[in-house]
Amino acid sequence: MPPRSSPPRHLGLALVAALTACGTAPPGSADCLPVEEGDLSSRIMAVPFAGRSGPAQMTVVPRGSALWQAGRDAALAWAAADCPAFRRAADAMGYRAVTLRDRATRTRHWLLVEATEPSRYNGVFAFRHPDERDAARPLVVDAPHLGFDFTDDRAIRVYREIGAVALLQNTAHRCNLAACSGCSVVQSYPCGCERQSDAVHAVDHLYFAVYDGLEAARDDLHFEYHGASASAAVAGCAAGTVHLSQASGLRLSAADDDGTFPSRVWRALEARLGESCVCYHQRESGCLLNGFASTAGRRTNAEAAAATPVDDECTTSAPSLAGRFVHFEWVDVSPDDVIAALSSALDG
């Protein structure tokens, strides 16, 4: 398992690494954001959402643009515990940054919510307050398909109840825009072509920019929370069916896979749901929905492919796996079982 507070690896954060080595807190670690109190789940679920159809439309933010870079910088600033830089990045994104004290858990979170009108519908982001990060688990919860895979707060529940370090959640339906992203073709994709509005089948938006910044700075684990149609269910699985992968169809040997985070999640889910009810692409045959085209999964797996770097996660899968990413597809699996299995895998 990665350390609970992984050291920054981005060259722009070299000062943080040096200060950490000297035992000195990084600059700007004091809280500089407006402090609010409320229910974390209610606050995130109240963020405006652009549905599949209607007048509200997600704004495309080209990768590498100044706005896209601001999203990446926000993640880097949080990783560096640099509050002034985080606030500047939020302003550049058109987001409002606050410290929210969650009424249910008394934990604090740096929350990024869009402040521009009309909204760009590019996502909502929560990060565990840097002062409390060492007490959190090194897990990022990714929820890219709210409004399609599920409509409730189950991803926020995982983030809060697991005590994870970050949450990324989409604020536009995956089919919201008519424009195609040009990313890898997915068989039976529900929107026709892969859409620009799909948080993990496109790269030109702030969701991917924030994700890219997190990966540049830290080696956290990732749990990409999806849902599947009833056709993916296995008969006789009363507590539900899971199709699990590392966002890849690559097969792994037991020697290469045992003990990794995805493998531990696999075993923990089997223990709760039954062996026949959980299919893990890296070790078993006949699984569905391997998530190979997840741009987020490709970004994480690219970290393990230094010899053959991936320049464009939109069209290219990494040739190896990082062992830090779980692509989770479920049918009729309760959030309680997900939380219990993840807790077991993280602590095992």
C-alpha positions as CSV (number, residue, x, y, z in Angstrom):
1,M,0.0,0.0,0.0
2,P,1.3,3.5,-0.7
3,P,2.2,5.7,2.3
4,R,-0.8,7.6,3.7
5,S,0.8,10.9,2.6
6,S,2.8,10.2,-0.5
7,P,5.6,12.7,-1.2
8,P,5.2,15.0,-4.2
9,R,6.9,13.8,-7.4
10,H,6.2,16.9,-9.6
11,L,9.3,19.0,-10.3
12,G,7.3,22.2,-9.5
13,L,6.9,20.9,-6.0
14,A,10.6,20.3,-5.3
15,L,10.6,22.9,-2.5
16,V,7.9,20.9,-0.7
17,A,10.1,17.8,-0.9
18,A,13.1,19.7,0.5
19,L,11.1,21.1,3.3
20,T,9.6,17.8,4.2
21,A,13.1,16.3,4.3
22,C,14.1,19.0,6.8
23,G,11.0,18.3,8.9
24,T,9.5,21.8,8.1
25,A,5.9,22.3,7.2
26,P,5.4,23.6,3.6
27,P,4.7,27.3,3.1
28,G,1.1,28.4,3.0
29,S,-0.2,25.4,5.0
30,A,-2.3,27.6,7.3
31,D,-6.0,27.7,6.3
32,C,-6.6,30.7,4.1
33,L,-10.1,29.7,2.9
34,P,-13.5,30.8,4.2
35,V,-14.6,28.3,6.8
36,E,-18.2,26.9,6.6
37,E,-20.0,24.1,8.4
38,G,-22.6,21.8,6.9
39,D,-23.4,18.4,5.6
40,L,-20.7,17.3,3.1
41,S,-23.1,15.1,1.2
42,S,-25.9,17.6,0.9
43,R,-23.5,20.3,-0.1
44,I,-22.0,18.3,-3.0
45,M,-25.3,16.8,-4.2
46,A,-26.8,20.4,-4.3
47,V,-24.3,21.4,-7.0
48,P,-26.0,22.3,-10.3
49,F,-26.1,19.3,-12.7
50,A,-26.4,19.3,-16.5
51,G,-28.7,16.5,-17.6
52,R,-28.7,14.4,-20.7
53,S,-30.9,16.9,-22.5
54,G,-31.9,20.4,-21.9
55,P,-30.5,23.9,-22.1
56,A,-27.6,23.3,-19.6
57,Q,-24.5,22.2,-21.4
58,M,-21.0,21.3,-20.2
59,T,-18.2,23.6,-21.4
60,V,-15.2,21.9,-23.1
61,V,-11.9,22.9,-21.6
62,P,-9.0,22.0,-23.9
63,R,-6.2,20.0,-22.4
64,G,-3.2,22.3,-21.8
65,S,-5.2,25.5,-21.9
66,A,-4.7,28.0,-19.1
67,L,-8.1,27.1,-17.6
68,W,-7.2,23.4,-17.7
69,Q,-3.8,24.0,-16.1
70,A,-5.6,25.9,-13.3
71,G,-7.5,22.7,-12.5
72,R,-4.2,20.7,-12.4
73,D,-2.6,23.4,-10.3
74,A,-5.4,23.2,-7.7
75,A,-4.6,19.5,-7.2
76,L,-0.9,20.2,-7.0
77,A,-1.4,23.0,-4.4
78,W,-3.6,20.7,-2.2
79,A,-0.9,18.0,-2.4
80,A,1.7,20.6,-1.3
81,A,-0.7,21.9,1.5
82,D,-0.3,25.4,-0.1
83,C,-3.5,27.1,0.7
84,P,-2.8,30.5,-1.1
85,A,-1.8,28.6,-4.3
86,F,-5.0,26.5,-4.0
87,R,-7.1,29.6,-3.7
88,R,-5.4,31.2,-6.7
89,A,-6.0,28.1,-8.7
90,A,-9.6,27.9,-7.7
91,D,-10.1,31.6,-8.7
92,A,-8.5,30.9,-12.1
93,M,-10.8,27.9,-12.6
94,G,-13.9,30.0,-11.8
95,Y,-14.5,27.9,-8.7
96,R,-15.2,28.9,-5.1
97,A,-12.8,27.3,-2.6
98,V,-14.0,26.8,1.0
99,T,-13.0,24.8,4.0
100,L,-16.1,22.8,4.9
101,R,-16.4,21.2,8.4
102,D,-18.6,18.2,7.9
103,R,-21.3,18.2,10.5
104,A,-21.6,14.4,10.5
105,T,-18.0,13.5,11.0
106,R,-16.4,16.8,12.3
107,T,-13.7,16.3,9.6
108,R,-12.6,19.2,7.4
109,H,-12.4,19.3,3.6
110,W,-11.2,21.7,1.0
111,L,-14.2,21.9,-1.3
112,L,-14.1,23.2,-4.9
113,V,-17.5,24.2,-6.3
114,E,-18.1,26.2,-9.5
115,A,-18.7,29.9,-8.9
116,T,-19.2,31.0,-12.5
117,E,-22.6,31.7,-14.0
118,P,-23.6,30.0,-16.1
119,S,-21.7,26.9,-14.8
120,R,-19.3,25.0,-16.9
121,Y,-20.5,21.8,-15.4
122,N,-16.9,20.5,-15.2
123,G,-17.2,18.6,-11.9
124,V,-17.1,19.1,-8.1
125,F,-14.1,18.2,-6.0
126,A,-13.4,17.6,-2.3
127,F,-10.1,17.1,-0.6
128,R,-9.3,16.1,2.9
129,H,-7.9,19.2,4.7
130,P,-4.1,18.9,4.6
131,D,-3.9,19.2,8.4
132,E,-6.0,16.0,8.6
133,R,-4.6,14.2,5.6
134,D,-2.3,11.9,7.6
135,A,-5.3,10.5,9.4
136,A,-7.0,9.7,6.1
137,R,-6.7,6.6,3.9
138,P,-4.7,7.1,0.7
139,L,-7.7,6.6,-1.6
140,V,-9.3,8.8,-4.2
141,V,-12.9,8.1,-5.0
142,D,-13.8,8.8,-8.6
143,A,-17.4,9.2,-9.6
144,P,-17.5,10.1,-13.3
145,H,-21.0,9.0,-14.3
146,L,-23.4,10.5,-11.8
147,G,-26.8,10.7,-13.5
148,F,-26.2,7.6,-15.5
149,D,-24.7,4.9,-13.3
150,F,-26.5,6.2,-10.2
151,T,-28.2,9.3,-9.0
152,D,-27.6,9.2,-5.2
153,D,-24.7,10.1,-2.9
154,R,-23.1,6.7,-2.7
155,A,-19.7,7.9,-3.9
156,I,-19.7,10.7,-1.3
157,R,-20.6,8.1,1.3
158,V,-17.6,6.0,0.4
159,Y,-15.3,9.1,0.5
160,R,-16.7,10.2,3.9
161,E,-17.0,6.8,5.6
162,I,-13.8,5.4,4.3
163,G,-12.0,8.6,5.3
164,A,-10.5,8.9,1.8
165,V,-8.2,11.8,0.7
166,A,-10.2,13.1,-2.3
167,L,-13.4,12.9,-4.2
168,L,-14.0,13.8,-7.9
169,Q,-17.6,13.8,-9.1
170,N,-19.0,14.8,-12.5
171,T,-21.6,17.5,-12.8
172,A,-22.8,16.8,-16.4
173,H,-24.4,13.7,-17.7
174,R,-22.0,11.7,-19.8
175,C,-24.2,12.2,-22.9
176,N,-24.8,15.9,-22.3
177,L,-22.8,17.1,-25.3
178,A,-23.4,15.9,-28.9
179,A,-19.7,16.4,-29.8
180,C,-17.5,13.3,-29.9
181,S,-14.3,13.2,-27.9
182,G,-12.3,11.2,-30.3
183,C,-11.2,8.9,-27.5
184,S,-11.0,5.1,-27.9
185,V,-14.2,3.4,-29.1
186,V,-16.1,1.5,-26.5
187,Q,-18.4,-1.3,-27.6
188,S,-22.1,-0.6,-26.9
189,Y,-21.3,2.9,-25.7
190,P,-24.6,4.3,-24.5
191,C,-24.3,7.8,-26.1
192,G,-23.5,6.7,-29.7
193,C,-19.9,8.1,-30.0
194,E,-17.7,8.7,-27.0
195,R,-18.8,12.2,-25.9
196,Q,-16.8,15.3,-24.9
197,S,-19.1,15.5,-21.8
198,D,-18.0,12.0,-20.5
199,A,-15.6,12.5,-17.6
200,V,-13.6,9.3,-18.3
201,H,-14.0,9.1,-22.1
202,A,-12.6,12.5,-22.8
203,V,-9.7,14.6,-21.5
204,D,-10.8,18.2,-22.3
205,H,-12.4,19.2,-19.0
206,L,-11.5,20.1,-15.5
207,Y,-12.3,16.7,-14.0
208,F,-9.4,15.2,-15.9
209,A,-7.2,18.2,-15.2
210,V,-7.6,17.8,-11.4
211,Y,-7.1,14.0,-11.8
212,D,-3.9,14.6,-13.8
213,G,-2.6,16.9,-11.0
214,L,-3.3,14.4,-8.3
215,E,-1.4,11.7,-10.3
216,A,1.6,14.1,-10.9
217,A,1.9,14.8,-7.2
218,R,0.9,11.6,-5.3
219,D,0.6,7.8,-5.6
220,D,-2.8,7.4,-4.1
221,L,-5.1,4.4,-4.7
222,H,-8.2,5.0,-6.9
223,F,-11.7,3.6,-6.8
224,E,-13.7,4.5,-9.9
225,Y,-17.3,3.9,-8.9
226,H,-19.6,2.8,-11.7
227,G,-22.8,0.9,-12.1
228,A,-23.9,-1.7,-14.7
229,S,-27.2,-2.8,-16.3
230,A,-29.2,-5.8,-15.1
231,S,-27.8,-7.8,-18.1
232,A,-24.4,-7.9,-16.3
233,A,-25.9,-9.7,-13.2
234,V,-25.0,-13.3,-12.3
235,A,-27.9,-15.5,-11.5
236,G,-28.2,-16.5,-7.8
237,C,-26.2,-13.5,-6.5
238,A,-28.7,-12.1,-4.0
239,A,-26.3,-9.5,-2.7
240,G,-25.3,-8.3,-6.1
241,T,-22.8,-8.8,-8.9
242,V,-19.4,-7.1,-9.5
243,H,-17.2,-6.9,-12.5
244,L,-13.8,-5.6,-11.4
245,S,-10.7,-4.5,-13.3
246,Q,-7.7,-2.3,-13.3
247,A,-9.1,-0.4,-16.3
248,S,-7.5,-2.9,-18.6
249,G,-8.0,-6.3,-20.2
250,L,-4.4,-7.4,-19.4
251,R,-4.1,-10.7,-17.5
252,L,-1.8,-11.0,-14.5
253,S,-0.3,-14.0,-12.7
254,A,-0.9,-14.6,-9.1
255,A,2.7,-13.7,-8.4
256,D,2.3,-10.3,-10.0
257,D,-1.2,-9.5,-8.6
258,D,-1.5,-11.0,-5.1
259,G,-1.3,-8.4,-2.4
260,T,-2.0,-5.4,-4.7
261,F,-4.9,-3.1,-3.9
262,P,-7.1,-4.3,-6.8
263,S,-6.5,-7.9,-5.8
264,R,-7.3,-7.2,-2.1
265,V,-10.6,-5.5,-3.2
266,W,-11.4,-8.6,-5.3
267,R,-10.9,-10.9,-2.4
268,A,-12.8,-8.7,0.0
269,L,-15.8,-8.5,-2.3
270,E,-15.7,-12.2,-2.8
271,A,-15.8,-12.7,0.9
272,R,-19.0,-10.5,1.2
273,L,-20.8,-11.4,-2.0
274,G,-19.6,-14.9,-2.9
275,E,-16.8,-16.0,-5.3
276,S,-19.1,-16.6,-8.3
277,C,-20.6,-13.1,-7.9
278,V,-17.3,-11.2,-8.4
279,C,-15.4,-11.4,-11.7
280,Y,-11.9,-9.9,-11.8
281,H,-10.6,-9.3,-15.3
282,Q,-6.9,-9.6,-14.4
283,R,-7.3,-13.1,-13.1
284,E,-10.6,-14.6,-14.4
285,S,-12.3,-15.3,-17.7
286,G,-15.8,-14.3,-18.8
287,C,-15.9,-10.9,-17.0
288,L,-17.7,-7.9,-18.5
289,L,-16.9,-4.2,-18.6
290,N,-13.2,-4.1,-18.2
291,G,-13.0,-0.3,-18.4
292,F,-10.0,-0.3,-20.7
293,A,-10.9,3.1,-22.2
294,S,-11.2,5.0,-18.8
295,T,-8.9,8.0,-19.4
296,A,-8.5,8.2,-15.6
297,G,-7.4,4.6,-15.4
298,R,-5.1,5.0,-18.3
299,R,-3.5,8.1,-16.6
300,T,-2.8,6.1,-13.4
301,N,-1.5,3.1,-15.3
302,A,0.8,5.3,-17.3
303,E,2.7,5.9,-14.1
304,A,3.9,2.3,-14.3
305,A,5.0,2.6,-18.0
306,A,8.1,4.8,-17.7
307,A,9.9,2.9,-20.4
308,T,7.0,3.4,-22.9
309,P,5.3,6.6,-21.8
310,V,1.7,7.3,-22.7
311,D,1.3,10.7,-24.4
312,D,-2.4,10.6,-24.9
313,E,-4.7,8.8,-22.5
314,C,-7.6,9.6,-24.8
315,T,-6.4,7.0,-27.4
316,T,-3.7,4.9,-25.8
317,S,-3.7,2.3,-23.0
318,A,-0.6,1.9,-20.9
319,P,1.2,-1.4,-21.6
320,S,1.5,-2.2,-17.9
321,L,-0.6,-1.7,-14.7
322,A,0.1,0.5,-11.7
323,G,-1.7,-1.8,-9.2
324,R,-3.4,1.3,-7.8
325,F,-6.6,1.6,-9.8
326,V,-9.9,-0.2,-9.4
327,H,-12.7,0.1,-12.0
328,F,-15.8,-1.1,-10.2
329,E,-19.0,-2.1,-12.0
330,W,-21.9,-3.3,-9.9
331,V,-25.5,-4.6,-10.1
332,D,-27.5,-4.5,-6.9
333,V,-24.5,-4.1,-4.6
334,S,-25.2,-1.9,-1.6
335,P,-22.9,1.0,-0.7
336,D,-22.5,-0.7,2.7
337,D,-21.0,-3.7,1.2
338,V,-18.7,-1.5,-1.0
339,I,-17.5,0.4,2.1
340,A,-16.9,-2.7,4.1
341,A,-15.0,-4.4,1.3
342,L,-12.8,-1.3,0.7
343,S,-12.1,-0.9,4.4
344,S,-10.9,-4.5,4.5
345,A,-8.8,-4.1,1.4
346,L,-7.2,-0.9,2.7
347,D,-6.4,-2.3,6.1
348,G,-5.4,-5.7,4.9
